[in-house]
Amino acid sequence: MTDSNGSSTTSNHPDGGRFGETTNSKRRHIVLTSHPSRSGRKGSPIHWGQADPLKRGPIVATVIDPTHRNVIGTHSGSYAVYRALAVASGVLHPEHRPDLTNTSPAVAIGPHPSWGDPDKIVSLDPFGALVGEVYHTLIAQGMDIRPTIAVTRAHIQMPELLEAVRQGQILEDGKIVKPGGDLVVTKAAVEPVWYLPGVAQRLQVSEDDLRYALFEQTGGMFPELVTRPDLKVFLPPIGGITVYLVGHLAAITDSTLPLAVRVHDECNGSDVFGSDICTCRPYLVHGLEECIQTAQQGGAGIIVYFRKEGRALGEVTKFLVYNARKRQEGGDRADAYFARTECVAGVQDVRFQELMPDVLHWLGITRIDRFISMSDMKYNAIVRSGIEIIERVPIPEDLIPPDARVEIEAKKAAGYYTERDVLSEDALAQVKGRNLGE
Ligand SMILES: [Zn+2]
C-alpha cells in the first residue's frame, strides 16, 4: 500500500492466474499516482491546443509504468474494467502492449486548423488516430502510447435502406451504394480525452468544482482529480463516439460542396431493437438516407453516434421513466413527458451538448448544409462553436410511430425545431401513448 506521500510499501496478494509468476513481484508493489513520485519522475507535460503533435506532447495513459503517465484515468473508457477482469483472471498479461502494425487509419483525416485551437477541441485528442505515426520515435524508445481514435472502412446493410433501394428511393450508383444495396462508409471510433480546463470553461464552471464533482460522483475512483492539479487531461470511464462518413470526404471541409450531418445519441431500444416509444431509429435511418442523397450529389454525409443512452442518464433510469410515464394518473401523455424524467433522475437531460461539436471540429467542418436533427440543444451548441448550419431537416411525419407521438410533441413544445404548429398545453395533454401492458 502507499501512504499519503506516495511512497510504496508491499502488500500481499495471492498468487494466481496464468501470468502470476512473471508479474508477482510487480503486483505486490503498488504505486499510487495520487501524488507525484518521490523520485520526482513525472510524465512529459501536455501543451493542449498546440498544432504540432510533438510540441503538444503525447497522451500517456499507460498503467505499465506509472512514471510515464501524464493523464488521469486510462484507455478504453468503461471497458478498462473488463481489461482489469482479464488481468485478474490471468487471461491478459498486465504488461501487454498493442502491436500497432497495419492499424493506421484507412483514410486520412486532418490535420485541420481546429486541431491547433485549444478552444475548438477539449474532449478528444485530435492526434488520437495518428499516434503510431507522429510518436513513432517515442514508441520505439519504449513509451507505451496508444491510439484513442481508429479509422476504418465498412459496408453497412440496414433493412430500411435495402428496401429504399428496392423501391428506387435510393439509387445504386455502384460506388456509394453498391449493387444489392450495400452502403460504403468510412467509420471512426473515438474515445474521450478531456482537457479539464477546457471542459470546465465549456460548462462555465471552475476547474476546481469540475474536478471535485468528478472525484466525488465516481465514488473517489480517480483521486488525482483532486490531488494532482498538474495533470490537466482526464480519460473518463464513459462511452465514446462512432462517426460514419458517406461519400466524397473532401466535401466535409470544402464549403462549396454539400454536407449533411446527423448527430445521434444512442438509444439501444429503438436503434437496435425497433422499440416504438421514440423516433430514434426512424430518424437515424432518415439521416442515413439524407447522407446518401447528399453524397450522390457530389457532397458528403456524416452520422455521429454518441454513447449517451437515455439522455446520458442510462437505460435503467430510462426504463424506470417509461414505467412512471405509463402508470401515472391519466396515462402516458405529452404534457407530462419531461416531468416524469425529472421525477426519477432529478434532471431532464445530462448529455451536455456543449462538448458535442468537438468531433465536428476534429473532422474540419465549418459549414453544414443539411442538419438532420430537430434538437435545439444540438443546433445551438454547433452554431455557438462557430459552425454554420444552413438548413434543419425534421423527421418526416410518416416515420413517427404512433406511440412516439408523446415524445415528439413534448419535444416540439419544449423548443425542438419544427415546421408545423406547436401544441398548446391542453392539446399536449390529449396526446397519449399506450398503457403499460398493452
Ligand atoms: Zn429513442
Boltz pocket constraint, residues with backbone or C-beta under 6 A from the ligand:
constraints:
  - pocket:
      binder: B
      contacts: [[A, 267], [A, 270], [A, 271], [A, 278], [A, 279], [A, 280], [A, 281]]
      max_distance: 6.0
